[in-house]
Amino acid sequence: MASLVVVGTQWGDEGKGKIVDMLASQAHLVVRYQGGNNAGHTVVVGGEVFKLHLVPAGILYPQVTCVIGNGVVVDPQVLLDEIAQLEAKGVSVKSLRISEKTQVIMPYHRLLDRLEEESRSDKERIGTTGRGIGPCYVDKVARTGIRMIDLVDPQALKERLEAFLPAKNKLLTQVYGQPPLELEAILAEYRVYGERLRAFVADTSVLVAAAIREGRNVLFEGANGTLLDIDHGTYPFVTSSSPTAGGAATGSGIGPTVIDKVVGVAKAYTTRVGQGPFPTELFDEVGDRIRERGKEYGTTTGRPRRCGWLDAVILRYAVRVNGLSSLALMHLDTLEGLPTVKICTAYRYRGQILQEFPASLKVFQECEPVYAELPGWPEGTTQVAGFEGLPAQARAYVRRIGELIGAGVGIVSVGRERSQTLVLEEPFGK
Ligand code: IMP
């Protein structure tokens, strides 16, 4: 029995949803600890595709309690739509619990997200998902946010909104030349959300702590990815929360001493959406092939993802800042059929070799990848039953990654279905 964190090691979209779904089948409780509906998890069960943005992937198992932790920002309309969609497919959401302390995304957050992006120059544009995530976290830190506990209390909601809306309207009208938002209209809309979500709201820190105390399997589900982390990511081209493993403690109301393991999730190559440097990015037919075979289009926005070779410098960094116990390597099948495959082992910067991920974006922008080139393998890995069933070149590729990053590869994924998963080491230790 263990508590473990699943975290993305790249720029998001690593396939965490599939790993969380697989591990959730052995869990008692699954907690989402940061981010919002900027994230999208795709889970495929029996050919049916579930796209989840806020509800933890564990919802598909009736025995799992699903928690939206205090570190998450919740757009109530999106959450209610997701609940309705799950129920329409016959999935019960009875076990869902939302922390009283989650921050609520308000209409002005979405508006400001878009307006701030539009006002940035091409060079400075972050390429946000436009869901109001950044502005909502800004209000949290500025102590002007509206929390779930306020949303479900009409009087508190009114008081908070009366206190903060005038400043937002000044910003909207005087800086951005937009019409002001109507207090009564927002109140009317959000009161309904509060009523509909009230039954789900709880002191979730107590629930998580109790499950850990009772020795149950608890899974902390990270969204986005290490390089999108507000502290450790490619700042300023990051999201506004802490996807790295440390965020699991602050974002769910538990202490770091109760976390047993951290499983990192990486694609067998690299992708990125939005702006910012990406040393191993491919602009040729190999990049296009990866995008098409890997279906590399955003779950949340539908945007085509930028694709490139695997970057072991990034993964070594992810091992360090997350304290990774092991790695789950996703989409290995996407690379099959290529004559050779490459792994970036270090960066070349102005004649110097860098082994560590640089903090400076200016340096990172100029980094050129130093590649190890390995033989590719033929097609046909999607149906193999175990790791030993993979072609020798594919096994060599996986082993080389483990050596380069200093963490063992515990899981290899060769397709979207649950059955297409090769487990070398059970994360929950069964
Ligand atoms: P925001 O989170 O909408 O503020 O966007 C900030 C940056 O993070 C943008 O480059 C987004 O494309 C990126 N981003 C946020 N969430 C995800 C994700 O789940 N996968 C990939 N990129 C993401």
Residues whose N, C-alpha, C, O or C-beta is under 5 A from the ligand:
A	BS01	IMP	W11 G12 D13 N38 A39 G40 I126 G127 T128 T129 G130 R131 I133 G134 N224 L228 V238 T239 S240 V273 G274 Q275
